Amino acid sequence: MSLLDSGTWKFIVASRSLAMMHQRKVIGSGQDTSLWFEPWLDEGRVVDLVGRGDCKMTDYPTWQVSKLIQNNAWHLTVPSPSHTWPLTAKTDIHAQDFDSWKLTGNSSGDFLFRSAWNIATHEGQKFDLCSSIWYPAHCLKMNVCLLRAILDELLTRDKLMQFGIIQANVCSLCRLEPETISHLFFDCNYSKYIWALCKLKLGPGSACQLFVGGS
């Protein structure tokens, strides 16, 4: 199994486009910024604006933004993606000898964990069951398991089989039916037995009794 078969690494790779949307290069000399493949325009990367076909001409793919700068000003007479010139002309050139990164999530442009968190989590959206999962006396491992079950992200055997990690998806508890989240928690004979014991232990009116009903 290769490194990129890891679910964690797949998530990190998939997050690159999100990160690219919220960061920009501040142009100084232009020598440290790829003309095509880094986001130095407010609108994003030039390669995404004009298409990959245009950037394959001669040695253009290796060009830096410095190719378009002379005497600390834009010099747009050289062969370049001309339909992005209006976007380039309104981009500031800063009086510094190096290019730097800025985060678009806050006014200062500095990277802050709070700003990155707000961008990644879409601040303002509220998870309806938040108070039911996270409460003062919670058990972290159990709550993470519950949250992943609600979001259908538990690595049950049906998912592991889809990923090619295992060859059979039979339930590891009852050995009778395919193991899905619904089967694992509610339909499996072994799980039903465990729920029945919990109901007896906790008594009528308990959260378990209300959760599993009278079955």
Protein Blocks (a to p, Z undefined) as FASTA:
>chain_A
ZZklpmklmmmmmmmmmmmmmgccddfklmmpcfklpcfbfnbcfklmnopklmmgcjlm
mpcfklmggehiacfkbgcdfklmmmmmmpccdddfbdcdddfkbmnlpacfklmmmmmn
oghiacfklmmmmcfkbcfklmmmmmmmmnopaccfklmmmnomambfcdfklomaccdf
klmmmmpmklmmmmmmmmmmnoghiaklmmnomZZ
